[in-house]
Amino acid sequence: MSSTRSYAAQSASSPLAPWTIKRRAPKPHDVEIEILYCGVCHSDLHTARDEWGGTKYPCVPGHEIVGRVTAVGEHVTKFKAGDIAGVGCLVDSCQECDNCKDGLEQYCSNGMVGTYNGNEKDGSGYTLGGYSKSIVVREEFVLRISDKLPLEAVAPLLCAGITTYSPLRHWKVSKGQKVAVLGLGGLGHMGVKLAVSMGAEVTMLSHSPSKEADAKRLGAHQFVLTSDAEQVKKVSGYFDFILDTVSADHDYTFYLNLLRTNGVMVCVGAPPAPAQVHAFNLIMGRKSFAGSLIGGIPETQEMLDYCAEHNIVSDVEVIAIKDINEAYERMLKGDVRYRFVIDMATL
């Protein structure tokens, strides 16, 4: 075991503050990583403040991790000291169920282990995340990171990137399709960039007129202000695919009406309250309403390689870790374009 510095929430109501944690010494199949950058996801805030329930304290959030390998276990074959590597939302799974064997570790039938607030498979406790100086992770859950792109802007790809890439790939979004992205935030801005790179005609759906210029800067071909009935009417029954990134309560039926026959709407945001969808909104048009959770390790590596090839990164604001509590408050106000990333040299 070794001690390392971190920032942790000690309770649902306490601000994040410095805390010393213990990391295990690398086992034969482990990779030890010095964390250089860690993205700030809205899930971090939800968990730190126990808004989803079940948070274990002290809580060290962070699952968008990029760093440098400092040591490897004797059986590690894919990484060596000095390599640049990443860790996303997963650090373990059973590796034996059908989903794991299919590279869908996020849907592990026996329960995947999240990078923070997850129960360790060996019963040794719970996981502590990337708001820290180092982390030790099984080789199977460590990802190769290209040195072609700025590492601080790569970090959010480990969550925001794969969360939007996976449904676009699964539903085979491609050239000529009409795709809408609902919500221009950390997820939405990645959805626009990725869908455009795949050749789709991309429309941003937003209730904020101030988002139009940025949506088009990111590559969106059209912008629809959802509070303008005339603009909405023009895209009724228009889209093949809608990527819904919104985590606030909203009317799903309103957006299902924008799908054409056989259209698909996929939720990657997680509103706090259950929503009501009338069956006829799906039956009349053979529409599909689905959800998607991050991506498995093979697909996450595919996404990282794809983004390196197509020069795609997140738009980020780099912060010192002492400013994390202020960053959380700014996130709640939507005051970030479009992902905070912590420079761990400041810890």
Backbone hydrogen bonds, N-H to C=O, Kabsch-Sander energy under -0.5 kcal/mol:
donor,donor_aa,acceptor,acceptor_aa,energy
2,S,23,R,-2.5
4,T,21,I,-2.4
6,S,19,W,-1.4
7,Y,131,Y,-2.1
8,A,17,A,-2.7
9,A,59,C,-2.6
10,Q,8,A,-0.5
14,S,11,S,-0.6
17,A,8,A,-2.1
19,W,6,S,-2.2
21,I,4,T,-2.8
23,R,2,S,-2.9
30,D,27,K,-2.1
31,V,137,V,-2.7
32,E,71,A,-3.0
33,I,135,I,-2.9
34,E,68,R,-3.2
35,I,33,I,-0.7
35,I,133,K,-1.9
36,L,66,V,-2.3
37,Y,66,V,-2.3
38,C,342,I,-1.6
39,G,64,E,-2.4
40,V,340,F,-2.6
41,C,39,G,-0.6
44,D,41,C,-1.2
45,L,41,C,-1.0
46,H,42,H,-2.3
47,T,43,S,-2.5
48,A,44,D,-2.9
49,R,45,L,-2.1
50,D,47,T,-1.7
51,E,46,H,-3.1
52,W,46,H,-0.6
59,C,9,A,-2.8
60,V,58,P,-0.5
65,I,87,V,-2.5
66,V,37,Y,-2.4
67,G,85,A,-2.8
68,R,34,E,-2.4
69,V,83,D,-3.1
70,T,32,E,-2.7
71,A,32,E,-1.2
73,G,30,D,-2.8
75,H,28,P,-2.2
76,V,28,P,-0.5
76,V,73,G,-1.6
82,G,69,V,-3.1
83,D,80,K,-2.0
85,A,67,G,-2.6
86,G,143,L,-2.4
87,V,65,I,-2.0
89,C,158,L,-0.6
91,V,113,V,-2.6
92,D,113,V,-1.0
101,K,97,C,-2.4
102,D,98,D,-1.4
103,G,100,C,-1.8
104,L,99,N,-3.1
107,Y,104,L,-2.2
108,C,105,E,-1.7
111,G,108,C,-1.7
113,V,92,D,-3.1
114,G,112,M,-0.6
115,T,89,C,-1.5
117,N,127,T,-2.4
120,E,118,G,-0.5
120,E,125,G,-2.6
123,G,120,E,-1.7
127,T,118,G,-2.6
129,G,60,V,-3.2
130,G,62,G,-2.1
131,Y,61,P,-2.2
132,S,130,G,-2.4
133,K,5,R,-2.0
135,I,33,I,-1.8
137,V,31,V,-2.5
138,R,91,V,-0.6
139,E,29,H,-3.2
141,F,138,R,-2.2
142,V,139,E,-1.8
143,L,86,G,-2.8
145,I,84,I,-1.4
153,A,150,P,-0.9
154,V,150,P,-1.0
155,A,151,L,-1.7
157,L,154,V,-2.1
158,L,154,V,-0.5
158,L,155,A,-1.8
159,C,156,P,-1.6
160,A,156,P,-1.3
161,G,156,P,-1.5
162,I,157,L,-1.7
163,T,159,C,-2.6
164,T,160,A,-1.1
165,Y,161,G,-2.5
166,S,162,I,-2.3
168,L,164,T,-1.3
169,R,165,Y,-2.4
170,H,166,S,-3.0
171,W,167,P,-2.4
172,K,169,R,-1.6
173,V,168,L,-2.9
176,G,199,G,-1.4
177,Q,174,S,-1.9
179,V,177,Q,-0.7
179,V,201,E,-3.0
180,A,241,F,-2.6
181,V,203,T,-2.6
182,L,180,A,-0.5
182,L,243,L,-3.0
183,G,181,V,-0.7
183,G,205,L,-2.3
185,G,183,G,-0.8
189,H,185,G,-2.6
190,M,186,G,-0.6
191,G,187,L,-2.4
192,V,188,G,-2.3
193,K,189,H,-1.8
194,L,190,M,-2.7
195,A,191,G,-2.5
196,V,192,V,-2.4
197,S,193,K,-1.9
198,M,194,L,-1.3
199,G,196,V,-1.7
200,A,195,A,-1.8
201,E,177,Q,-3.0
202,V,200,A,-0.7
203,T,179,V,-2.6
204,M,222,Q,-2.4
205,L,181,V,-2.8
205,L,203,T,-0.5
206,S,204,M,-0.5
206,S,224,V,-2.1
211,K,208,S,-2.1
212,E,209,P,-1.4
215,A,211,K,-2.6
216,K,212,E,-2.1
217,R,213,A,-2.0
218,L,214,D,-2.2
219,G,216,K,-0.7
220,A,215,A,-2.5
221,H,202,V,-2.2
222,Q,202,V,-1.7
224,V,204,M,-3.0
225,L,223,F,-0.5
226,T,206,S,-2.3
226,T,224,V,-0.8
228,D,225,L,-2.0
229,A,227,S,-0.8
232,V,228,D,-2.3
233,K,229,A,-2.4
234,K,230,E,-1.3
235,V,231,Q,-0.6
235,V,232,V,-1.4
236,S,233,K,-1.2
237,G,257,N,-1.4
238,Y,235,V,-1.6
238,Y,258,L,-1.3
239,F,258,L,-2.5
240,D,178,K,-2.3
241,F,178,K,-1.6
242,I,264,V,-2.6
243,L,180,A,-2.9
244,D,242,I,-0.7
244,D,266,V,-3.0
245,T,182,L,-2.0
245,T,243,L,-0.8
252,Y,250,H,-0.9
255,Y,251,D,-0.9
255,Y,252,Y,-0.6
256,L,252,Y,-2.4
257,N,253,T,-1.6
258,L,255,Y,-1.7
259,L,256,L,-1.6
260,R,239,F,-2.7
262,N,285,G,-3.1
263,G,260,R,-2.2
264,V,240,D,-2.0
265,M,288,S,-2.6
266,V,242,I,-2.7
267,C,290,A,-2.9
268,V,244,D,-2.9
268,V,266,V,-0.5
269,G,244,D,-1.4
277,V,275,A,-0.5
281,N,278,H,-1.6
282,L,279,A,-1.7
283,I,279,A,-2.7
284,M,280,F,-2.2
285,G,283,I,-2.0
286,R,283,I,-1.5
287,K,282,L,-2.5
288,S,263,G,-2.4
290,A,265,M,-2.9
292,S,267,C,-1.7
294,I,292,S,-0.5
300,T,296,G,-2.3
301,Q,297,I,-2.4
302,E,298,P,-2.1
303,M,299,E,-2.5
304,L,300,T,-2.3
305,D,301,Q,-2.4
306,Y,302,E,-2.6
307,C,303,M,-2.8
308,A,304,L,-2.0
309,E,305,D,-2.2
310,H,306,Y,-2.3
311,N,307,C,-0.6
312,I,307,C,-2.5
313,V,311,N,-0.5
314,S,153,A,-2.2
316,V,314,S,-0.6
317,E,339,R,-2.2
319,I,341,V,-2.8
323,D,320,A,-2.0
324,I,321,I,-1.7
327,A,323,D,-2.2
328,Y,324,I,-2.1
329,E,325,N,-1.7
330,R,326,E,-2.3
331,M,327,A,-2.5
332,L,328,Y,-1.9
333,K,329,E,-1.0
334,G,331,M,-1.6
335,D,330,R,-2.9
336,V,334,G,-1.3
339,R,315,D,-0.8
340,F,40,V,-0.5
341,V,317,E,-2.0
342,I,38,C,-3.2
343,D,319,I,-2.5
344,M,36,L,-2.2
344,M,342,I,-0.9
346,T,343,D,-2.2
347,L,344,M,-1.5
